[in-house]
Amino acid sequence: MSVEAKNKKGGKWEKSNTSLYSIAAFPGEEIKSLTLGNSSNSKPFNIVYSTGTSQATALASGYIALIRDYYNSKNITLSNTEILNKLRALHSTTEDHPDYLSPFQ
């Protein structure tokens, strides 16, 4: 599965990896993230803003986990193909503001 990154305005992020096999696009610009602290500060972690397709892929993984959990709670087991079809149905690689809640309705 290939994932693309979206910018803060909902469009394709200008440096996003793209592919003919892209299934979905998720936010990938200025994503709030945590990094480990270092000896120069006493904090165990730092809050940073990261940008890239990797951030979009992490969000896609969490989103898929939420879809699986939602349907499992209704005693429905989705195959990997069914999940890919739900991601494709978002049209998130072609629409600027896809309805990410639609699989849960």
Rosetta constraint file for C-alpha pairs under 8 A:
AtomPair CA 1 CA 21 HARMONIC 6.99 0.50
AtomPair CA 1 CA 22 HARMONIC 6.64 0.50
AtomPair CA 1 CA 23 HARMONIC 6.32 0.50
AtomPair CA 2 CA 18 HARMONIC 7.82 0.50
AtomPair CA 2 CA 19 HARMONIC 6.98 0.50
AtomPair CA 2 CA 21 HARMONIC 5.96 0.50
AtomPair CA 2 CA 22 HARMONIC 4.36 0.50
AtomPair CA 2 CA 23 HARMONIC 5.82 0.50
AtomPair CA 2 CA 24 HARMONIC 7.30 0.50
AtomPair CA 3 CA 17 HARMONIC 7.78 0.50
AtomPair CA 3 CA 18 HARMONIC 7.58 0.50
AtomPair CA 3 CA 22 HARMONIC 5.42 0.50
AtomPair CA 3 CA 23 HARMONIC 6.12 0.50
AtomPair CA 3 CA 24 HARMONIC 5.33 0.50
AtomPair CA 3 CA 25 HARMONIC 5.49 0.50
AtomPair CA 3 CA 26 HARMONIC 7.41 0.50
AtomPair CA 3 CA 53 HARMONIC 7.28 0.50
AtomPair CA 3 CA 56 HARMONIC 7.05 0.50
AtomPair CA 3 CA 57 HARMONIC 6.00 0.50
AtomPair CA 3 CA 60 HARMONIC 7.55 0.50
AtomPair CA 4 CA 12 HARMONIC 7.53 0.50
AtomPair CA 4 CA 16 HARMONIC 5.81 0.50
AtomPair CA 4 CA 17 HARMONIC 5.88 0.50
AtomPair CA 4 CA 18 HARMONIC 5.87 0.50
AtomPair CA 4 CA 22 HARMONIC 6.63 0.50
AtomPair CA 4 CA 24 HARMONIC 6.34 0.50
AtomPair CA 4 CA 25 HARMONIC 4.38 0.50
AtomPair CA 4 CA 26 HARMONIC 6.53 0.50
AtomPair CA 4 CA 53 HARMONIC 6.10 0.50
AtomPair CA 4 CA 56 HARMONIC 6.83 0.50
AtomPair CA 4 CA 57 HARMONIC 7.72 0.50
AtomPair CA 4 CA 93 HARMONIC 7.07 0.50
AtomPair CA 5 CA 12 HARMONIC 6.20 0.50
AtomPair CA 5 CA 13 HARMONIC 5.53 0.50
AtomPair CA 5 CA 16 HARMONIC 5.29 0.50
AtomPair CA 5 CA 17 HARMONIC 7.38 0.50
AtomPair CA 5 CA 25 HARMONIC 5.31 0.50
AtomPair CA 5 CA 26 HARMONIC 5.28 0.50
AtomPair CA 5 CA 27 HARMONIC 5.57 0.50
AtomPair CA 5 CA 28 HARMONIC 4.66 0.50
AtomPair CA 5 CA 29 HARMONIC 7.46 0.50
AtomPair CA 5 CA 52 HARMONIC 6.66 0.50
AtomPair CA 5 CA 53 HARMONIC 5.03 0.50
AtomPair CA 5 CA 55 HARMONIC 7.88 0.50
AtomPair CA 5 CA 56 HARMONIC 5.27 0.50
AtomPair CA 5 CA 57 HARMONIC 7.92 0.50
AtomPair CA 6 CA 10 HARMONIC 5.63 0.50
AtomPair CA 6 CA 11 HARMONIC 5.38 0.50
AtomPair CA 6 CA 12 HARMONIC 4.41 0.50
AtomPair CA 6 CA 13 HARMONIC 4.62 0.50
AtomPair CA 6 CA 16 HARMONIC 7.61 0.50
AtomPair CA 6 CA 25 HARMONIC 6.12 0.50
AtomPair CA 6 CA 26 HARMONIC 5.53 0.50
AtomPair CA 6 CA 27 HARMONIC 4.56 0.50
AtomPair CA 6 CA 28 HARMONIC 5.34 0.50
AtomPair CA 6 CA 29 HARMONIC 6.72 0.50
AtomPair CA 6 CA 56 HARMONIC 7.64 0.50
AtomPair CA 7 CA 11 HARMONIC 5.51 0.50
AtomPair CA 7 CA 12 HARMONIC 5.77 0.50
AtomPair CA 7 CA 13 HARMONIC 4.42 0.50
AtomPair CA 7 CA 14 HARMONIC 7.69 0.50
AtomPair CA 7 CA 27 HARMONIC 6.18 0.50
AtomPair CA 7 CA 28 HARMONIC 6.13 0.50
AtomPair CA 7 CA 29 HARMONIC 5.06 0.50
AtomPair CA 8 CA 27 HARMONIC 7.06 0.50
AtomPair CA 8 CA 28 HARMONIC 7.88 0.50
AtomPair CA 8 CA 29 HARMONIC 5.89 0.50
AtomPair CA 8 CA 30 HARMONIC 7.59 0.50
AtomPair CA 9 CA 96 HARMONIC 7.81 0.50
AtomPair CA 10 CA 27 HARMONIC 7.49 0.50
AtomPair CA 10 CA 96 HARMONIC 4.78 0.50
AtomPair CA 10 CA 97 HARMONIC 5.49 0.50
AtomPair CA 11 CA 95 HARMONIC 7.53 0.50
AtomPair CA 11 CA 96 HARMONIC 4.67 0.50
AtomPair CA 11 CA 97 HARMONIC 7.55 0.50
AtomPair CA 12 CA 16 HARMONIC 7.01 0.50
AtomPair CA 12 CA 25 HARMONIC 7.86 0.50
AtomPair CA 12 CA 93 HARMONIC 7.51 0.50
AtomPair CA 12 CA 96 HARMONIC 7.44 0.50
AtomPair CA 13 CA 28 HARMONIC 7.24 0.50
AtomPair CA 13 CA 29 HARMONIC 7.15 0.50
AtomPair CA 15 CA 52 HARMONIC 7.63 0.50
AtomPair CA 16 CA 52 HARMONIC 6.85 0.50
AtomPair CA 16 CA 53 HARMONIC 5.84 0.50
AtomPair CA 17 CA 53 HARMONIC 6.50 0.50
AtomPair CA 18 CA 22 HARMONIC 6.53 0.50
AtomPair CA 22 CA 93 HARMONIC 7.35 0.50
AtomPair CA 23 CA 84 HARMONIC 7.18 0.50
AtomPair CA 23 CA 87 HARMONIC 6.44 0.50
AtomPair CA 23 CA 88 HARMONIC 5.57 0.50
AtomPair CA 23 CA 93 HARMONIC 7.23 0.50
AtomPair CA 24 CA 87 HARMONIC 5.92 0.50
AtomPair CA 24 CA 88 HARMONIC 6.32 0.50
AtomPair CA 24 CA 90 HARMONIC 7.42 0.50
AtomPair CA 24 CA 91 HARMONIC 7.10 0.50
AtomPair CA 24 CA 92 HARMONIC 5.37 0.50
AtomPair CA 24 CA 93 HARMONIC 5.47 0.50
AtomPair CA 25 CA 56 HARMONIC 7.14 0.50
AtomPair CA 25 CA 60 HARMONIC 7.97 0.50
AtomPair CA 25 CA 92 HARMONIC 5.21 0.50
AtomPair CA 25 CA 93 HARMONIC 5.21 0.50
AtomPair CA 26 CA 56 HARMONIC 4.97 0.50
AtomPair CA 26 CA 57 HARMONIC 7.38 0.50
AtomPair CA 26 CA 59 HARMONIC 6.70 0.50
AtomPair CA 26 CA 60 HARMONIC 6.46 0.50
AtomPair CA 26 CA 92 HARMONIC 7.50 0.50
AtomPair CA 27 CA 31 HARMONIC 7.57 0.50
AtomPair CA 27 CA 55 HARMONIC 7.58 0.50
AtomPair CA 27 CA 56 HARMONIC 5.37 0.50
AtomPair CA 27 CA 59 HARMONIC 7.53 0.50
AtomPair CA 28 CA 50 HARMONIC 7.97 0.50
AtomPair CA 28 CA 51 HARMONIC 5.48 0.50
AtomPair CA 28 CA 52 HARMONIC 5.19 0.50
AtomPair CA 28 CA 53 HARMONIC 5.83 0.50
AtomPair CA 28 CA 54 HARMONIC 7.56 0.50
AtomPair CA 28 CA 55 HARMONIC 5.30 0.50
AtomPair CA 28 CA 56 HARMONIC 4.55 0.50
AtomPair CA 29 CA 50 HARMONIC 6.87 0.50
AtomPair CA 29 CA 51 HARMONIC 4.43 0.50
AtomPair CA 29 CA 52 HARMONIC 6.31 0.50
AtomPair CA 29 CA 55 HARMONIC 7.99 0.50
AtomPair CA 30 CA 49 HARMONIC 4.85 0.50
AtomPair CA 30 CA 50 HARMONIC 5.05 0.50
AtomPair CA 30 CA 51 HARMONIC 4.98 0.50
AtomPair CA 31 CA 49 HARMONIC 5.18 0.50
AtomPair CA 31 CA 50 HARMONIC 5.18 0.50
AtomPair CA 31 CA 51 HARMONIC 6.19 0.50
AtomPair CA 31 CA 55 HARMONIC 6.94 0.50
AtomPair CA 32 CA 47 HARMONIC 6.79 0.50
AtomPair CA 32 CA 48 HARMONIC 5.84 0.50
AtomPair CA 32 CA 49 HARMONIC 4.57 0.50
AtomPair CA 32 CA 50 HARMONIC 6.49 0.50
AtomPair CA 33 CA 47 HARMONIC 5.74 0.50
AtomPair CA 33 CA 48 HARMONIC 5.28 0.50
AtomPair CA 33 CA 49 HARMONIC 5.78 0.50
AtomPair CA 33 CA 50 HARMONIC 6.50 0.50
AtomPair CA 34 CA 45 HARMONIC 6.25 0.50
AtomPair CA 34 CA 46 HARMONIC 5.55 0.50
AtomPair CA 34 CA 47 HARMONIC 4.77 0.50
AtomPair CA 34 CA 48 HARMONIC 6.06 0.50
AtomPair CA 35 CA 45 HARMONIC 5.37 0.50
AtomPair CA 35 CA 46 HARMONIC 5.16 0.50
AtomPair CA 35 CA 47 HARMONIC 6.51 0.50
AtomPair CA 35 CA 48 HARMONIC 7.10 0.50
AtomPair CA 36 CA 44 HARMONIC 6.05 0.50
AtomPair CA 36 CA 45 HARMONIC 4.23 0.50
AtomPair CA 36 CA 46 HARMONIC 6.12 0.50
AtomPair CA 37 CA 41 HARMONIC 6.73 0.50
AtomPair CA 37 CA 42 HARMONIC 7.27 0.50
AtomPair CA 37 CA 43 HARMONIC 5.50 0.50
AtomPair CA 37 CA 44 HARMONIC 4.73 0.50
AtomPair CA 37 CA 45 HARMONIC 4.12 0.50
AtomPair CA 37 CA 46 HARMONIC 5.60 0.50
AtomPair CA 38 CA 42 HARMONIC 7.42 0.50
AtomPair CA 38 CA 43 HARMONIC 7.57 0.50
AtomPair CA 38 CA 44 HARMONIC 7.51 0.50
AtomPair CA 38 CA 45 HARMONIC 7.88 0.50
AtomPair CA 50 CA 55 HARMONIC 7.24 0.50
AtomPair CA 51 CA 55 HARMONIC 6.52 0.50
AtomPair CA 52 CA 56 HARMONIC 6.78 0.50
AtomPair CA 53 CA 57 HARMONIC 6.12 0.50
AtomPair CA 54 CA 58 HARMONIC 6.30 0.50
AtomPair CA 55 CA 59 HARMONIC 6.41 0.50
AtomPair CA 56 CA 60 HARMONIC 6.15 0.50
AtomPair CA 57 CA 61 HARMONIC 6.24 0.50
AtomPair CA 58 CA 62 HARMONIC 6.46 0.50
AtomPair CA 59 CA 63 HARMONIC 6.05 0.50
AtomPair CA 60 CA 64 HARMONIC 6.15 0.50
AtomPair CA 61 CA 65 HARMONIC 6.30 0.50
AtomPair CA 62 CA 66 HARMONIC 6.27 0.50
AtomPair CA 63 CA 67 HARMONIC 6.30 0.50
AtomPair CA 64 CA 68 HARMONIC 6.22 0.50
AtomPair CA 64 CA 83 HARMONIC 7.45 0.50
AtomPair CA 65 CA 69 HARMONIC 6.12 0.50
AtomPair CA 66 CA 70 HARMONIC 5.98 0.50
AtomPair CA 67 CA 71 HARMONIC 6.31 0.50
AtomPair CA 67 CA 83 HARMONIC 7.79 0.50
AtomPair CA 67 CA 103 HARMONIC 7.22 0.50
AtomPair CA 67 CA 104 HARMONIC 7.29 0.50
AtomPair CA 68 CA 72 HARMONIC 5.91 0.50
AtomPair CA 68 CA 77 HARMONIC 7.57 0.50
AtomPair CA 68 CA 78 HARMONIC 7.00 0.50
AtomPair CA 69 CA 73 HARMONIC 6.03 0.50
AtomPair CA 70 CA 74 HARMONIC 6.83 0.50
AtomPair CA 70 CA 104 HARMONIC 7.22 0.50
AtomPair CA 71 CA 75 HARMONIC 6.42 0.50
AtomPair CA 71 CA 76 HARMONIC 5.06 0.50
AtomPair CA 71 CA 77 HARMONIC 6.48 0.50
AtomPair CA 71 CA 78 HARMONIC 7.27 0.50
AtomPair CA 72 CA 76 HARMONIC 5.12 0.50
AtomPair CA 72 CA 77 HARMONIC 5.79 0.50
AtomPair CA 78 CA 82 HARMONIC 5.75 0.50
AtomPair CA 78 CA 83 HARMONIC 6.46 0.50
AtomPair CA 79 CA 83 HARMONIC 6.43 0.50
AtomPair CA 80 CA 84 HARMONIC 6.22 0.50
AtomPair CA 81 CA 85 HARMONIC 6.14 0.50
AtomPair CA 82 CA 86 HARMONIC 6.31 0.50
AtomPair CA 83 CA 87 HARMONIC 6.32 0.50
AtomPair CA 84 CA 88 HARMONIC 6.13 0.50
AtomPair CA 85 CA 89 HARMONIC 6.07 0.50
AtomPair CA 86 CA 90 HARMONIC 6.74 0.50
AtomPair CA 86 CA 103 HARMONIC 6.45 0.50
AtomPair CA 87 CA 91 HARMONIC 7.58 0.50
AtomPair CA 88 CA 92 HARMONIC 7.53 0.50
AtomPair CA 90 CA 98 HARMONIC 5.89 0.50
AtomPair CA 90 CA 99 HARMONIC 6.55 0.50
AtomPair CA 90 CA 100 HARMONIC 6.78 0.50
AtomPair CA 90 CA 102 HARMONIC 7.58 0.50
AtomPair CA 91 CA 95 HARMONIC 5.86 0.50
AtomPair CA 91 CA 98 HARMONIC 6.58 0.50
AtomPair CA 92 CA 96 HARMONIC 6.95 0.50
AtomPair CA 92 CA 97 HARMONIC 7.29 0.50
AtomPair CA 92 CA 98 HARMONIC 5.30 0.50
AtomPair CA 101 CA 105 HARMONIC 6.93 0.50
